[in-house]
Amino acid sequence: MLRYRNGIEQPSEPIAQLDAQNKWVPRPIDLGPESDQIFLVLFGTGIRFRTALSTVTAKIRGADAEVLYAGPAPGFVGLDQINLRLLQGLIGRGEVDVVLIVDSQMANLVKVNIR
């Protein structure tokens, strides 16, 4: 996750952590004050071959999420990246599903935790 505070990029923050049973679980995301801009950064493969950015859609807890980028992950050969904007209206929603569709193909479901 990326955060911009007062126009300055902050260090990236993990969105998952290992629990006591050694399973990955969503780590709570604090959206901070309204002036913060928060971006969920997801990684996968095959995304760069999309037909157009408009064919990449995302929903967080059933609501449309703004897809800002979907293409090669800078500095990582063969890895693709999608950047989504997280809006303040998600504050307090807890664990929610992120549904991503690229050229009518649904990706694996991702869960995030919004504090």
FIFIDO-772981 format. One line per 3 residues: number of its first residue (from 0); their letters; for each residue x, y, z of C-alpha. Coordinates in steps of 0.2 Angstrom, whole numbers. Layout:
// residues N
NUM	A	X/Y/Z | ...
This chain:
// residues 115
0	MLR	0/0/0 | 6/17/-4 | 2/33/6
3	YRN	4/51/0 | 3/63/15 | 5/82/10
6	GIE	10/77/-7 | 25/67/-1 | 26/48/-3
9	QPS	27/39/13 | 36/22/15 | 25/7/8
12	EPI	15/-2/21 | 12/-21/21 | -7/-26/19
15	AQL	-4/-44/26 | 5/-52/40 | 8/-70/47
18	DAQ	-3/-75/61 | 1/-87/76 | -3/-102/64
21	NKW	9/-96/51 | -5/-91/39 | -6/-74/30
24	VPR	-20/-63/36 | -25/-46/31 | -17/-32/41
27	PID	-28/-17/46 | -26/-2/34 | -27/15/42
30	LGP	-34/27/29 | -28/41/39 | -34/59/38
33	ESD	-45/64/23 | -30/73/15 | -20/57/13
36	QIF	-21/48/-3 | -20/29/-2 | -16/17/-16
39	LVL	-18/-2/-15 | -4/-10/-26 | -8/-27/-32
42	FGT	4/-39/-41 | 0/-53/-54 | 4/-59/-71
45	GIR	-4/-57/-88 | -11/-40/-84 | 1/-31/-96
48	FRT	-8/-40/-111 | -25/-31/-107 | -34/-24/-122
51	ALS	-36/-7/-113 | -35/1/-96 | -54/3/-97
54	TVT	-56/-16/-97 | -48/-17/-80 | -61/-15/-66
57	AKI	-60/-17/-48 | -73/-18/-34 | -70/-16/-15
60	RGA	-84/-22/-4 | -95/-22/-20 | -91/-3/-24
63	DAE	-82/2/-39 | -64/6/-36 | -53/18/-47
66	VLY	-40/8/-57 | -26/20/-60 | -13/9/-68
69	AGP	-12/-9/-74 | 3/-15/-83 | 21/-20/-80
72	APG	28/-18/-63 | 43/-6/-64 | 59/-15/-60
75	FVG	52/-33/-60 | 54/-43/-76 | 38/-53/-80
78	LDQ	28/-46/-65 | 13/-34/-67 | 5/-22/-56
81	INL	-12/-14/-53 | -14/2/-43 | -31/6/-35
84	RLL	-36/21/-25 | -44/18/-8 | -57/31/-3
87	QGL	-61/37/14 | -79/30/13 | -71/13/16
90	IGR	-65/18/34 | -71/5/47 | -77/-8/35
93	GEV	-66/-21/42 | -61/-36/31 | -68/-34/13
96	DVV	-66/-42/-4 | -56/-35/-18 | -63/-41/-35
99	LIV	-52/-38/-50 | -57/-41/-68 | -46/-40/-83
102	DSQ	-53/-42/-100 | -68/-51/-93 | -57/-63/-83
105	MAN	-58/-63/-64 | -42/-64/-54 | -41/-73/-38
108	LVK	-50/-64/-24 | -40/-53/-12 | -46/-49/6
111	VNI	-40/-32/14 | -44/-26/31 | -49/-7/32
114	R	-48/0/49
